[in-house]
C-alpha cells in the first residue's frame, strides 16, 4: 500500500470570455520625465555623441 498519493488536479472550468485589459494613463511625473529624456536624446544626437556601455572588470 503506498505511503502517499497524488491528487489529480482538474483544469479550471471555463467561465466565458476574459474581460478586456484596461490601459491605465501614465502619471504626470512619468510624462515629465519622458519629455526630459526625449530632449536629452535629441541634444546628444545633434552633437554626435555616442555612448558606449561600460564593461565590468573581471577580478
Secondary structure, DSSP 4 states (H G I P E B T S, - for coil): --S--PPPPPPPPP-SSPPPPPPPPPPHHHHHHHHHHHHHHHHHHHHT----PPPPPP-
